[in-house]
């Protein structure tokens, strides 16, 4: 009950702040996306993109070992596996100019049909690895978190010119911040959470290409981006990893990594 009252207060307060700014002629500080990751806060994040022209970005992932990438299950469909590579550097270069990429060799998917988490086996990548936090996701309600993705940075979710999509293929990793809250139960399964954006960045929202990106609390991954939620001040819907940490560790052991 306390969390719900807190969400309501934040929503009303943000609406007042945004309306005041608009009345004064100011627009929100950041629209639809967060700030570029200029401080390299997410060195373990990688990018799924098309192998061939037009080299569009499809998903985001996190390196949890030198050959395993944690991402969203829907990013590992047979079509994605066949047509995508995993880029792990030089993200501001056009897709055809980088040599820092790896092929997808195999995928691992949990048996549960309702969870959107998967792991890709790739060629060896020399890059920092992410840490996973083994904690019940409900204990994270009301706590601050950060998230990152290589998705689109425009307001239009679908309709974008080919030229603009080429431009977005060299946009750096984007970072957002907010508070972890329960999602509307009538719409979203209970094992997922949502993020309430900061008042100054109220309109941050997920876009195509952010799927699979990490939700991070205190430096550790606690979830991955599932998709958009069209509610005021709520930006991302995340699948939490706490219930599937044993499965993730099993995949890592199967591939020769000590846990």
C-alpha positions in Angstrom: 0.0 0.0 0.0 2.9 2.4 0.9 4.5 1.8 -2.5 1.2 2.5 -4.4 0.8 5.8 -2.4 4.4 6.7 -3.2 3.9 6.0 -6.9 0.7 8.2 -6.9 2.6 11.0 -5.2 5.5 10.9 -7.6 3.1 10.8 -10.6 1.2 13.8 -9.5 4.3 15.7 -8.5 6.0 15.0 -11.9 2.9 16.1 -13.8 2.9 19.4 -11.9 6.7 20.0 -12.5 6.3 19.1 -16.2 3.3 21.4 -16.6 5.1 24.3 -14.9 8.1 23.8 -17.2 5.9 23.8 -20.3 4.1 26.9 -19.1 7.4 28.6 -18.8 8.4 27.5 -22.2 10.8 24.7 -21.1 10.5 21.2 -22.5 11.5 18.1 -20.6 15.3 17.7 -20.3 15.4 14.4 -22.1 12.7 13.0 -24.4 12.2 9.3 -24.8 15.8 8.3 -23.8 18.4 9.0 -21.2 21.9 10.3 -21.3 24.8 8.7 -23.3 27.0 6.4 -21.4 30.0 8.7 -21.5 31.4 7.5 -18.2 31.4 3.8 -19.3 29.1 2.7 -16.5 28.0 -0.3 -18.5 31.2 -1.7 -20.0 29.6 -5.2 -20.2 26.7 -4.2 -22.5 26.8 -5.4 -26.1 24.7 -4.8 -29.2 22.8 -7.1 -31.6 22.7 -5.8 -35.1 22.1 -7.1 -38.7 25.1 -8.7 -40.4 24.3 -7.1 -43.7 23.1 -3.7 -44.9 21.3 -1.7 -43.6 23.0 -2.9 -40.3 20.1 -1.9 -38.1 20.3 -2.5 -34.4 17.8 -5.1 -33.1 18.5 -5.7 -29.4 20.8 -5.1 -26.4 22.5 -7.6 -24.1 24.9 -8.0 -21.2 28.1 -10.1 -21.2 28.0 -12.5 -18.2 31.1 -14.4 -19.2 33.5 -14.2 -22.1 31.2 -16.2 -24.3 27.7 -15.8 -22.9 25.3 -12.9 -23.4 22.2 -12.4 -21.3 19.3 -10.8 -23.2 15.6 -11.1 -23.9 14.3 -14.4 -25.3 12.5 -12.7 -28.2 15.9 -11.4 -29.3 17.1 -15.0 -29.9 14.5 -16.2 -32.4 15.8 -18.3 -35.4 15.6 -15.2 -37.6 17.7 -13.2 -35.2 20.3 -15.9 -34.9 20.6 -16.2 -38.6 20.7 -12.5 -39.5 22.4 -10.9 -36.5 25.9 -10.5 -35.0 26.9 -9.3 -31.5 28.9 -6.0 -31.5 31.1 -5.4 -28.4 32.8 -2.1 -29.2 33.2 0.9 -31.5 29.4 1.6 -31.0 29.6 5.1 -32.5 30.9 3.8 -35.8 28.5 2.8 -38.7 27.7 -0.9 -38.6 29.8 -1.7 -41.6 33.0 -0.1 -40.2 33.5 -2.0 -37.0 35.6 -5.2 -36.6 34.6 -5.7 -33.0 31.8 -8.3 -33.4 31.1 -11.9 -32.7 29.0 -14.6 -34.3 26.0 -16.2 -32.4 26.9 -19.9 -32.1 24.0 -21.2 -30.0 21.2 -20.1 -27.8 19.8 -21.3 -24.4 16.2 -20.6 -23.5 14.3 -21.5 -20.3 11.4 -23.9 -20.5 9.0 -21.3 -19.1 6.9 -19.8 -21.8 6.1 -16.6 -20.0 9.6 -15.4 -19.1 11.4 -13.3 -21.7 15.0 -14.1 -20.8 17.6 -16.0 -22.9 21.3 -16.5 -23.3 23.4 -16.4 -26.5 26.7 -18.4 -26.8 29.1 -16.3 -28.9 32.7 -16.3 -29.9 35.1 -15.2 -27.1 34.8 -11.5 -26.2 37.5 -9.7 -24.2 35.4 -7.2 -22.3 34.3 -6.7 -18.6 31.5 -9.0 -17.4 28.4 -8.1 -15.5 27.5 -9.3 -12.0 24.1 -10.8 -11.3 22.3 -10.0 -8.0 20.5 -12.9 -6.3 17.8 -11.1 -4.5 14.0 -11.4 -4.5 12.7 -8.7 -6.9 10.0 -7.6 -4.5 12.6 -6.4 -2.0 13.7 -3.9 -4.7 10.4 -2.0 -4.8 11.0 1.7 -4.1 14.8 1.5 -4.7 16.7 3.5 -7.4 17.9 1.7 -10.5 19.6 2.4 -13.8 18.9 0.9 -17.2 20.7 1.0 -20.6 19.9 0.2 -24.2 21.0 0.8 -27.8 17.4 1.4 -29.0 15.9 4.2 -31.0 16.0 7.7 -29.6 13.0 9.2 -31.4 9.5 9.7 -30.3 8.1 7.8 -33.3 8.2 4.1 -32.4 7.8 2.7 -35.9 7.8 5.3 -38.7 11.3 6.5 -39.4 13.0 7.3 -42.7 15.9 5.0 -43.9 18.3 7.9 -43.5 17.3 8.5 -39.9 17.6 4.8 -39.1 21.2 4.9 -40.5 21.9 7.8 -38.2 20.6 6.0 -35.2 22.9 3.0 -36.0 25.8 5.0 -34.6 24.2 6.5 -31.4 26.1 5.6 -28.2 24.6 3.5 -25.4 21.8 5.4 -23.6 21.3 5.3 -19.9 18.2 6.1 -17.8 17.4 6.2 -14.1 14.3 5.8 -12.0 12.7 3.9 -9.2 11.6 0.2 -9.3 7.9 -0.2 -8.7 5.2 -3.0 -9.2 3.6 -3.0 -12.6 -0.1 -2.7 -13.1 -1.3 -6.2 -12.2 -4.2 -6.3 -14.5 -1.8 -6.0 -17.5 1.6 -7.3 -16.6 2.6 -10.6 -14.9 3.7 -10.3 -11.3 7.2 -11.5 -11.9 8.0 -8.3 -13.9 8.6 -4.8 -12.6 8.3 -1.3 -14.0 10.5 1.8 -13.5 9.1 5.2 -12.6 11.2 7.9 -14.3 12.7 10.9 -12.6 10.6 14.0 -12.8 13.2 15.8 -15.0 13.2 12.9 -17.5 9.5 12.0 -17.2 9.1 11.0 -20.9 11.9 8.5 -21.0 10.5 5.4 -22.7 11.7 2.1 -24.3 12.1 1.9 -28.0 12.9 -0.8 -30.6 16.5 -2.1 -29.9 16.4 -1.7 -26.1 15.0 -5.2 -25.5 17.4 -7.3 -23.5 19.2 -4.4 -22.0 20.1 -4.5 -18.3 18.3 -3.2 -15.2 21.0 -2.5 -12.7 20.7 -1.9 -8.9 23.9 -0.9 -7.0 26.1 -2.1 -10.0 24.5 -5.5 -10.4 22.0 -6.8 -12.9 18.6 -7.6 -11.5 16.5 -7.7 -14.7 16.4 -7.3 -18.5 14.2 -5.0 -20.7 11.1 -6.7 -21.9 9.2 -3.9 -23.6 7.3 -0.7 -23.4 4.6 0.2 -21.0 2.2 3.0 -22.0 1.5 4.5 -18.6 2.3 8.1 -17.4 5.8 8.3 -15.9 6.5 4.5 -16.3 9.2 3.9 -18.8 10.3 0.3 -18.9 8.9 -3.1 -18.2 11.6 -5.6 -17.0 11.7 -9.3 -16.5 13.5 -10.0 -13.2 16.2 -12.6 -13.1 15.9 -13.7 -9.4 13.5 -16.6 -10.2 15.8 -17.8 -13.0 19.2 -17.3 -11.5 19.6 -21.0 -10.9 18.9 -21.7 -14.6 21.4 -18.9 -15.7 24.1 -20.5 -13.5 23.3 -23.9 -14.9 23.9 -22.6 -18.4 27.2 -21.1 -17.3 28.3 -24.4 -15.7 27.3 -26.3 -18.8 29.6 -24.0 -20.8 32.6 -24.6 -18.4 32.3 -21.6 -16.1 32.7 -22.0 -12.3 30.0 -20.3 -10.3 
